Amino acid sequence: MDIVKPESLLMQIQPTILKFTKMLASVLQLEVEIVDATLTRVAGTGPYSHALGQNLNTNSHLLRYVIENKREKVVIQSHQDPLCEQCTHRESCTEQAFLGIPIIVNNQCIGVISLVAFTQTQQEKIKKNIQMLSDYVRHISNIFVGKLIESSATEINFNNVLITLIENMDQGVLVLNKDNMVTLSNSSAQKQLDINSETTSHVEIHITPLTQLQNYNCGHVQYIVKIGQRQLLITGQLHSIQEHQLLLMAFHQSRMALDDGLIATEPNFDQLIGNSKPMLRLKQLIARIAPGSSSVLIVGESGTGKEVVARTIHRLSLRSDKPFIAINCAAIPEQLLESELFGYMKGAFTGASNSGKVGLIQSANHGTLFLDEIGDMPLMLQAKLLRAIESREVLPIGASKPISVDIRIISATNQNLSMYIAEGKFREDLYYRLNVIPIALAPLRERQADIELLINFFLNLHTRRMGCVYPGMSPDVLQILQHHRWPGNVRELSNLMEYLINIVPNGEVIDSALLPPNLIAQAQHAMQPPKADNHAAEQEHEANASLESMEKLLIEETLLRHPSKKLAAEELGIGVATLYRKIKKYQLKG
């Protein structure tokens, strides 16, 4: 039998390490490099992302020190450390700080995980958090070791051995027949559902998903388990096998209260996860405005899911069977944006395709055009877009005749367009054309009630995609995540869940030791009692005032387009009597 040498162990799990390295760098906002004991680069980010699998013997004095001494090395002022004096590239080196942690297996150093700073901000982060970062990376090192020595499970016979295994599982197992009667349940499931073994064969149980997702019968999600008049919220996997339903309950169960608000979630909003007050208001608004053709402007911070909202509006509209074309105005160079939006004719300019090109506006004909980051659109193109909206025609570059189009425009921004208008960066007339129906998305910090539901959604999404075991989550981690400020909103939460799934040992619970130290520190600060008791009341008052202002503007603009109160009320999705009350409330011209 061949013995695997220690220096090749890390390369054995290089795919795992590569994914981990990118996420670690993203979470800590530092560059990461991982080498094995022979100074072969296994993984890296930034300037270390190249030369993977190559030996770095030259000028690797800091890494060599960690390997030879089996101890960590910290350098806060690069170029001044004695080891740096030996480097022949010292003068041209751009590294400003270094933290290297050895990976130890059987008292042998098999490699190094290093965090490197290239900016003053990164340097300060290492300087102020040396012990915290060191403890965290050392913990991650131990996880690598665990992945290296995992042994594969042996095959076992099925029949009686499988039944015995189920009976002794800590994980709850429930099997229902086609009539929803229990045919098999172990003690863990009986305890979780508060039923006993004597009555299980006479119990009828109905299992439905809390959030209606496509293919929800595969993977861990939350289910409403109805037993008689009782309803429980259970996290687990539901499988359909030969007219039977098999529910595998997760080790870690949610503590969310099951109320009518959760059960009443509309199935059409399958990607809008959440049942907090802001999300319920959003779903109600989308249900009212989706069937129409009026332009929609979605405003919200980065990561709040503006494109998800736009796609939901399109899917619930009368144009759902027509194209949904999305374009990020900030991602396309200014000189290409015009040709992308409006298209061009054959020979319109040097380098143009011989066959010309159909623009995205024309491609969205009869459908929906989604303009993300609309605030970054150049002024010249804003004028051309305004003409296209008003005339319902587009003029490709080099064309002599316009082409008629019928599109609904949904735009989105995280910018303050009112400020942009004042600064001359955005056209006011275009703003009013796009902002017929304004939608403001709440940041995740204002949707605390949705965090556990989103955690469960992303754990299920990423474990299914990566083929991993669904992990549990300790109560202290959940508390920390619920008090985090989430500057990156839902996108940040998704990235964190993917990161944690990659580093948690299979089948184990995510505990606070796996969380990035900066996240723990921020959450602990947020959990401190507020200084002013009336702060929350003030915030709620400001939110209500903002909503009323938005409602007033929406009604006012609708009345300008529809002198008929009946037509205006129909577009707003309210009764005529309600419309008259709103007109009186906001003192609008009737």
C-alpha positions in Angstrom: 0.0 0.0 0.0 1.4 3.4 -1.0 1.9 5.9 1.8 0.8 9.4 1.0 3.6 11.8 1.8 2.7 14.7 4.1 3.7 17.3 1.5 1.1 16.1 -1.0 -1.9 16.0 1.4 -3.1 19.5 0.8 -3.0 19.0 -3.0 -5.2 16.0 -2.4 -8.1 18.3 -1.4 -7.1 21.3 -3.6 -10.6 21.8 -5.0 -12.0 22.2 -1.5 -9.2 24.5 -0.5 -9.6 26.7 -3.6 -13.2 27.3 -2.9 -12.5 28.0 0.8 -9.7 30.4 0.0 -11.8 32.7 -2.2 -14.6 32.8 0.4 -12.1 33.4 3.3 -10.6 36.3 1.5 -14.0 37.8 0.7 -15.2 37.5 4.4 -12.0 38.8 6.0 -11.2 41.4 3.2 -7.6 40.2 3.1 -5.6 38.3 0.5 -5.0 34.6 1.3 -2.3 32.2 0.2 -2.0 28.5 1.1 1.2 26.5 0.4 2.2 23.0 1.3 5.3 21.9 3.1 7.4 21.9 -0.1 6.4 25.6 -0.6 4.1 24.6 -3.5 1.2 27.0 -3.9 -2.0 25.2 -3.4 -4.4 28.1 -3.5 -4.4 31.9 -3.4 -6.3 35.1 -4.1 -5.4 38.4 -5.7 -1.7 38.3 -6.7 -1.4 34.8 -5.4 -4.1 33.4 -7.7 -1.6 32.4 -10.4 1.2 29.8 -10.4 -0.9 27.2 -8.6 0.9 23.9 -8.2 4.3 25.6 -8.7 7.2 25.7 -6.2 7.9 29.0 -4.5 11.4 28.3 -3.1 12.8 31.7 -4.1 12.2 34.6 -1.6 9.7 32.7 0.6 11.5 33.3 3.9 8.3 34.0 5.9 6.6 30.9 4.7 9.7 28.8 5.2 10.0 30.1 8.8 6.5 29.0 9.7 7.1 25.5 8.2 10.5 24.9 9.8 9.5 26.2 13.2 5.9 24.9 13.2 4.7 28.2 14.7 2.9 31.3 13.5 4.7 34.4 12.1 3.4 37.9 12.3 4.9 40.9 10.4 3.1 44.2 10.8 5.8 46.4 9.1 7.0 44.5 6.1 10.6 45.3 4.9 11.6 45.9 8.5 11.5 42.3 9.7 14.9 40.5 9.8 13.5 37.8 7.6 12.6 40.3 5.0 16.1 41.6 4.8 17.1 38.3 3.1 14.6 38.8 0.3 16.1 39.9 -3.0 12.7 41.5 -4.0 12.5 43.5 -0.9 12.5 46.9 -2.6 9.8 46.0 -5.1 7.6 44.0 -2.6 4.1 45.5 -2.1 3.1 43.4 0.9 2.5 45.6 4.0 1.6 43.0 6.7 1.7 39.1 7.0 0.1 36.6 9.3 1.1 32.9 8.7 -0.4 29.9 10.5 1.0 26.4 10.3 -1.2 23.4 9.4 -0.2 20.6 11.7 -0.8 16.8 11.2 0.8 14.3 13.5 3.1 17.0 14.8 4.3 17.7 11.2 3.7 21.0 9.4 2.1 20.1 6.1 1.5 23.7 5.0 0.8 27.3 5.8 -2.3 29.5 5.7 -1.3 33.1 5.3 -3.2 36.4 5.4 -1.6 39.3 3.6 -2.2 43.0 3.6 -1.6 45.1 0.5 -3.3 48.4 1.7 -3.1 50.5 4.8 -6.6 49.5 5.7 -5.8 45.8 5.5 -2.6 46.5 7.5 -4.6 48.1 10.3 -7.0 45.2 10.3 -4.2 42.7 10.9 -2.5 45.0 13.4 -5.7 45.5 15.5 -7.0 41.9 15.3 -3.8 39.7 15.5 -5.0 37.3 18.2 -8.6 37.1 16.9 -7.4 36.4 13.3 -4.8 33.9 14.5 -7.3 31.9 16.6 -9.8 31.9 13.7 -7.3 30.7 11.0 -5.9 28.1 13.4 -9.4 26.8 13.9 -9.9 26.7 10.1 -6.6 24.8 9.9 -8.0 22.1 12.2 -11.0 21.8 9.9 -8.6 21.1 6.9 -6.9 18.4 9.0 -10.3 16.9 9.7 -11.2 16.8 6.0 -7.9 15.1 5.2 -8.4 12.2 7.6 -12.1 11.6 7.0 -12.7 7.9 6.1 -15.3 6.9 3.6 -18.3 5.0 4.9 -18.4 1.3 4.4 -21.3 -0.3 2.5 -23.9 -2.1 4.6 -26.8 -4.5 3.9 -30.3 -3.0 3.6 -33.2 -4.8 5.2 -33.1 -5.3 9.0 -29.8 -3.4 9.4 -31.5 -0.3 7.9 -34.5 -0.5 10.1 -32.2 -0.8 13.2 -30.2 2.1 12.0 -33.4 4.3 11.6 -34.6 3.3 15.1 -31.3 4.5 16.6 -30.8 7.6 14.6 -30.6 10.9 16.5 -32.2 12.4 13.4 -36.0 12.1 13.2 -37.4 9.9 10.5 -41.0 9.7 9.4 -42.6 7.6 6.6 -46.2 8.2 5.4 -48.2 6.1 3.0 -50.3 7.5 0.1 -53.2 8.1 2.7 -50.8 10.2 4.8 -50.8 7.6 7.6 -47.6 6.9 9.5 -46.0 3.6 8.5 -42.7 4.2 10.2 -41.3 6.6 12.8 -38.3 6.5 15.1 -38.2 7.8 18.7 -36.5 11.1 17.6 -39.4 11.9 15.3 -42.0 10.9 17.9 -40.4 13.2 20.4 -40.2 16.1 18.0 -43.8 15.7 16.9 -45.1 14.8 20.4 -46.7 11.5 19.4 -46.2 8.1 20.9 -45.3 4.7 19.3 -48.7 3.1 20.3 -50.8 5.6 18.3 -48.5 6.4 15.4 -50.2 3.9 13.0 -53.5 5.7 13.5 -52.1 9.2 13.0 -52.8 11.1 9.8 -50.2 13.7 9.0 -50.1 16.4 6.3 -46.8 17.9 5.3 -46.6 21.1 3.2 -43.7 23.4 2.4 -43.6 26.7 4.2 -42.2 28.5 1.2 -43.3 27.4 -2.2 -40.1 26.6 -4.1 -39.6 24.8 -7.3 -38.6 21.2 -6.6 -39.2 21.8 -2.9 -39.4 18.0 -2.3 -35.6 17.8 -2.5 -33.3 19.3 0.1 -33.7 20.8 3.6 -36.5 23.4 3.8 -39.1 24.2 6.4 -42.4 22.3 6.4 -45.7 22.8 8.1 -46.5 19.4 9.7 -50.2 19.2 10.6 -51.3 16.6 13.1 -55.0 16.9 13.8 -55.5 20.4 14.9 -51.8 20.9 15.8 -49.4 22.5 13.4 -45.6 22.3 13.8 -42.8 23.9 11.9 -40.2 21.3 11.0 -36.9 21.7 9.1 -35.9 18.6 7.0 -35.9 16.8 3.7 -39.0 15.5 2.1 -38.7 12.6 -0.5 -41.4 10.9 -2.5 -40.7 7.1 -2.9 -43.2 4.7 -4.4 -46.3 6.4 -3.2 -44.7 7.1 0.2 -43.4 10.3 1.7 -40.1 10.1 3.7 -39.4 13.1 6.0 -35.8 13.3 7.3 -35.8 15.9 10.1 -32.7 18.1 10.5 -30.8 17.8 13.7 -31.3 21.5 14.3 -34.9 22.7 14.4 -36.2 26.2 14.0 -37.6 28.1 17.0 -39.8 30.2 14.8 -43.3 30.7 15.9 -45.9 29.2 13.5 -48.7 31.8 12.9 -51.2 32.6 10.3 -48.9 35.2 8.7 -46.4 32.4 7.8 -49.0 30.0 6.4 -50.7 32.6 4.3 -47.7 33.3 2.1 -48.6 33.5 -1.6 -47.1 30.6 -3.6 -46.4 32.9 -6.6 -43.7 34.8 -4.6 -41.4 31.8 -4.6 -38.2 33.8 -4.7 -39.3 36.6 -2.4 -38.4 34.9 0.9 -39.8 36.5 4.0 -42.9 37.2 6.0 -41.9 40.4 7.9 -44.1 43.4 7.7 -41.9 45.1 5.0 -42.0 41.9 2.8 -45.8 41.4 3.2 -46.3 45.1 2.1 -44.0 44.5 -0.8 -45.9 41.4 -1.9 -49.2 43.1 -1.7 -47.9 46.1 -3.8 -46.4 43.7 -6.4 -49.7 41.8 -6.7 -51.6 45.1 -7.4 -49.2 46.6 -9.9 -47.9 43.6 -11.8 -50.7 43.2 -14.3 -50.3 46.8 -15.5 -47.8 48.3 -18.0 -46.7 51.3 -16.0 -43.0 51.9 -15.5 -41.5 50.8 -12.1 -38.5 52.2 -10.3 -37.1 49.9 -7.6 -34.9 51.7 -5.0 -32.8 49.8 -2.5 -29.4 49.2 -1.1 -27.0 46.8 -2.9 -27.9 43.2 -2.2 -31.5 43.7 -1.3 -32.7 41.7 -4.4 -33.9 44.4 -6.8 -33.6 42.0 -9.8 -35.5 39.3 -8.0 -38.4 41.8 -7.5 -38.2 42.9 -11.1 -38.4 39.2 -12.3 -41.3 38.6 -9.9 -43.3 41.6 -11.4 -42.6 40.3 -14.9 -43.7 36.7 -14.0 -47.0 38.0 -12.5 -47.7 40.3 -15.4 -49.7 39.8 -18.5 -46.3 39.8 -20.4 -45.0 36.8 -18.5 -44.8 34.7 -21.7 -42.7 37.4 -23.4 -39.0 38.2 -23.0 -37.5 39.6 -19.8 -34.3 41.4 -20.8 -31.9 42.6 -18.1 -29.0 45.0 -18.5 -26.6 46.4 -15.9 -26.0 50.0 -17.0 -22.9 50.2 -14.7 -21.3 47.0 -16.0 -21.2 48.0 -19.7 -18.7 50.6 -21.0 -20.3 53.9 -22.0 -19.2 53.6 -25.6 -20.9 50.2 -25.9 -24.0 50.9 -23.9 -25.8 52.7 -26.7 -25.3 49.9 -29.3 -26.3 47.3 -26.7 -29.6 49.2 -25.9 -30.6 50.5 -29.4 -28.7 48.2 -31.7 -27.0 49.2 -35.0 -27.3 48.7 -38.7 -24.8 47.0 -41.0 -21.7 49.2 -41.4 -22.9 51.8 -38.9 -19.4 52.3 -37.5 -15.9 50.8 -37.8 -15.9 47.3 -36.3 -19.7 46.9 -36.6 -21.0 43.4 -37.4 -21.8 42.8 -41.1 -25.2 41.7 -40.2 -25.9 44.5 -37.7 -27.3 43.9 -34.2 -30.7 44.0 -32.6 -30.7 46.2 -29.5 -31.9 45.0 -26.1 -34.9 47.4 -26.2 -36.1 45.8 -29.4 -35.4 42.3 -28.1 -37.7 43.1 -25.2 -40.6 43.9 -27.5 -44.0 43.0 -25.9 -42.0 42.0 -22.8 -40.1 43.7 -19.9 -36.8 45.6 -20.0 -35.0 45.7 -16.7 -32.4 48.5 -16.4 -30.3 47.9 -13.3 -28.1 50.7 -11.9 -30.0 53.2 -14.0 -28.3 56.1 -12.1 -25.0 55.2 -13.9 -26.5 55.7 -17.4 -24.7 58.6 -19.3 -26.7 61.8 -19.8 -26.6 61.5 -23.6 -28.2 58.0 -23.5 -30.8 59.2 -20.9 -32.1 61.7 -23.5 -32.3 59.0 -26.2 -34.0 56.6 -23.7 -36.6 59.3 -22.9 -37.4 59.8 -26.5 -37.8 56.0 -27.0 -40.2 55.8 -24.0 -42.3 58.8 -25.1 -42.5 57.8 -28.8 -42.5 54.0 -28.2 -39.9 53.8 -31.0 -36.2 53.0 -31.1 -33.7 54.3 -33.7 -30.8 51.9 -34.1 -27.4 53.5 -34.8 -27.1 54.1 -38.6 -30.8 53.6 -39.2 -32.9 56.1 -41.1 -36.3 54.8 -39.9 -37.4 54.1 -36.2 -38.8 50.8 -35.1 -42.0 50.6 -33.0 -41.6 48.8 -29.7 -44.1 47.9 -26.9 -42.2 47.3 -23.6 -42.6 47.8 -19.9 -39.6 49.3 -18.3 -38.5 48.4 -14.8 -35.5 50.2 -13.5 -33.5 49.9 -10.3 -30.9 51.9 -8.4 -29.1 52.1 -5.1 -28.3 55.8 -5.7 -30.2 58.9 -4.5 -31.6 60.0 -7.9 -33.0 63.2 -6.4 -29.5 64.3 -5.5 -28.3 63.2 -8.9 -30.9 65.5 -10.5 -29.8 68.4 -8.3 -26.2 67.8 -9.4 -27.1 67.6 -13.0 -26.2 63.9 -13.3 -29.7 62.6 -14.1 -32.5 64.1 -16.2 -35.6 65.1 -14.2 -38.0 64.4 -17.0 -36.6 60.8 -17.4 -36.9 60.3 -13.6 -40.6 61.0 -13.7 -41.1 58.7 -16.7 -39.4 55.9 -14.9 -40.7 56.6 -11.4 -44.4 56.1 -12.2 -44.7 53.3 -9.6 -41.9 53.6 -6.9 -40.9 50.5 -4.9 -38.6 51.0 -1.9 -36.9 47.7 -0.7 -36.2 47.5 3.0 -32.6 46.6 4.0 -32.1 43.2 5.7 -31.4 45.0 9.1 -35.0 46.1 9.0 -36.3 42.6 8.3 -35.0 40.8 11.4 -38.1 38.5 11.4 -37.0 37.1 8.0 -33.4 36.3 8.9 -34.0 32.7 10.1 -36.2 31.9 7.1 -33.5 33.2 4.8 -30.8 31.3 6.6 -32.7 28.1 6.1 -33.4 29.0 2.4 -29.7 29.6 1.6 -28.5 26.6 3.6 -30.8 24.4 1.6 -29.9 26.1 -1.7 -26.1 25.8 -1.3 -26.1 22.3 0.3 -28.1 21.0 -2.6 -26.0 22.7 -5.2 -22.7 21.5 -3.6 -24.0 18.0 -2.6 -23.1 18.6 1.1 -24.8 17.4 4.3 -27.3 20.0 5.6 -25.7 21.4 8.8 -27.4 22.5 12.0 -26.9 25.9 13.5 -26.3 26.6 17.2 -28.6 29.1 19.0 -25.8 31.5 19.7 -24.9 31.7 16.0 -28.5 32.4 15.1 -28.6 35.2 17.8 -25.4 36.7 16.4 -26.7 36.6 12.8 -30.0 38.2 13.9 -28.1 41.1 15.4 -25.7 41.7 12.6 -26.2 44.9 10.6 -25.8 43.1 7.2 -24.3 46.0 5.2 -24.4 43.7 2.1 -28.0 42.7 2.8 -29.4 39.4 1.4 -26.4 38.9 -0.9 -24.1 39.0 2.1 -26.2 36.5 4.0 -26.1 34.1 1.0 -22.4 34.4 0.7 -21.9 33.8 4.4 -24.1 30.6 4.3 -22.1 29.3 1.4 -18.8 30.0 3.2 -20.0 28.3 6.4 -21.2 25.2 4.5 -17.8 24.8 3.0 -15.9 24.9 6.3 -18.3 23.1 8.7 -17.4 19.4 9.1 -20.0 17.1 7.5 -23.0 16.5 9.7 -22.0 18.9 12.4 -23.5 22.1 13.8 -22.3 25.5 12.8 -21.1 27.1 16.0 -19.7 30.6 16.7 -16.1 29.4 16.4 -16.7 29.2 12.6 -18.0 32.7 12.2 -15.6 35.4 11.0 -14.3 37.4 14.1 -15.3 40.8 12.7 -18.9 39.6 12.3 -19.0 38.4 16.0 -17.6 41.8 17.2 -20.1 43.8 15.2 -23.0 41.7 16.5 -21.9 41.9 20.1 -21.9 45.7 19.7 -25.3 45.7 18.2 -26.7 43.5 21.0 -25.8 46.2 23.6 -28.9 48.0 25.0 -29.8 51.1 23.1 -29.2 54.4 24.9 -32.6 55.9 24.0 -35.8 54.0 24.6 -37.8 56.0 22.0 -35.4 55.3 19.1 -37.4 52.4 17.7 -40.6 54.5 17.9 -39.0 57.3 16.0 -37.8 54.9 13.3 -41.3 53.5 12.9 -42.8 57.0 12.8 -40.3 58.0 10.0 -41.1 54.8 8.1 -44.8 55.4 8.2 -44.3 59.0 7.1 -42.2 57.8 4.2 -44.9 55.3 3.1 -47.6 57.9 3.3 -45.5 60.3 1.2 -45.0 57.5 -1.4 -48.7 56.7 -1.4 -49.7 60.4 -1.9 -47.3 60.7 -4.8 -48.6 57.5 -6.4 -52.2 58.6 -6.2 -51.4 62.1 -7.4 -49.6 60.8 -10.5 -52.3 58.3 -11.3 -55.0 61.0 -11.1 -53.0 63.1 -13.6 -53.1 60.2 -16.1 -56.7 59.2 -15.4 -59.3 62.0 -14.9 -61.8 59.1 -14.4 -61.8 58.2 -10.7 -63.0 54.6 -11.6 -60.0 54.1 -14.0 -57.6 55.6 -11.4 -58.9 53.3 -8.7 -58.6 50.3 -10.9 -55.0 51.0 -11.6 -54.2 51.6 -7.9 -56.0 48.4 -7.0 -58.4 50.1 -4.6 -62.1 50.9 -4.5 -63.5 54.2 -5.7 -64.8 55.0 -2.2 -61.3 54.4 -0.8 -59.8 56.6 -3.5 -62.0 59.5 -2.5 -61.0 59.1 1.2 -57.3 59.1 0.2 -57.9 62.3 -2.0 -59.5 64.0 1.1 -56.8 62.7 3.4 -53.9 64.0 1.3 -55.8 67.2 0.2 -55.4 66.4 -3.5 -57.2 68.1 -6.3 -60.2 65.9 -7.2 
